[in-house]
Every structure is written in C-alpha cells, then in structure tokens.
C-alpha cells in the first residue's frame, strides 16, 4: 500500500465544532420558557420577569436578551401549548350522527381545557395589559365557536338560542367557572358539562 493510500484510509473527518455560546443560549431560552410554565402550573399566575429569572437560575438581563418583553414569552408558551393540544383539536370525527360528534367534542374540550387551565387562567389575568394575550383570547374564542358550528346540521344552525346555549356550555368560561369558581374536580366538571350539552341536545327537534 502506498503512503498516499495509507493516509486516505486512516484520515477521518474532524467532528463538527460546537458553538458553546450558541448552545448555552439555547439552554437558557428553554430554561426561561420552562420556568415560566412551571411557575404558572404551581399557582403563580402572573409571574414577573425577575421571578422567572430566579426560577430559571439565570440573570434578569438574560431573560430580556431572549425575549424583548413578557408578551414575547407568552407567545412562546402559547406555541408550546398549541403543539400539545392540536392533535386533540384537529383529530377527525368518525362518520356518525352529529349528536354523537358533539358529545365527542365535549370529551375533547374537557381534555384540552384541563391541559390548558392554569395557562388560560394566567392569560385571563394579564390579557387586559397585554395586546398579544387580548388578541389571542379573541382568536381562541372564535376557533372554539367555529369547531362546534362545523358539527351542526343546517336545521340546527337556524336555532339561534340552542346554538348559543351550546357555545356557552362548551366555552372555557364555563369550564373555568366549574373548576375554579365552584371548585369541582375535573371529573365532576366534565360530567356537568356533558349533562348540560345532553339536556340541550334533547330539546332540539328530531328532524334536525
């Protein structure tokens, strides 16, 4: 074997260099988001940037190097939560009676509302001081309404009173009242919500 051939066999590619500053930046970014979410789940529904920095074990300046303001941090958390719940929200409905699909929607709402409960409570507290959260609130309310209306046949959509009653029963505001204000467990709140919806469905004519 020639010297050149030997060199070609033994030479290996150098491993890629890791940018330490970039890796530390990514780690800090993740720690900030996780700290904010942990504080909210733990009951601090309006944590300050200083509190987030303390929980993440970093300096306050680092928080604002990654996020221009608290709205930017709320936006990151919103994206994280959306990724968690979209598989539930966007799952196709089976080919069955529309009433069965509405009951399926109830079960989905229970899962989504319970998953997002602390974060939406926090958002409700801060949305009047946050343009991002106020805008997000309106988008979510409209989406929740649209997801229900898609399941209703035309004859039911003309029944405005029952449609609005269904929207109210399946709203996060109703879930918040049951869980937060009335102190029901998730299981109890789910049972009450299904009872409300079943009662409304029973009032809708058989021709619908």
Protein Blocks (a to p, Z undefined) as FASTA:
>chain_A
ZZklmmmmmpccddddddfklmmmmmmmmmmmmmmmmmmmnopabbcfklmmmmnopafk
lmmmmpmblmlmmmmmmmmmmmmmmmmmmpccddddfklmmmmmmmmmmmmmmmmmmmmm
mmmmmmmmmmklmmmmmmmmmmmmmmmmmmpcfklmmmmmlmmmmmmmmpmklmmmmmmm
nopafklmmmmmmmmmmmmmmmpcfkZZ
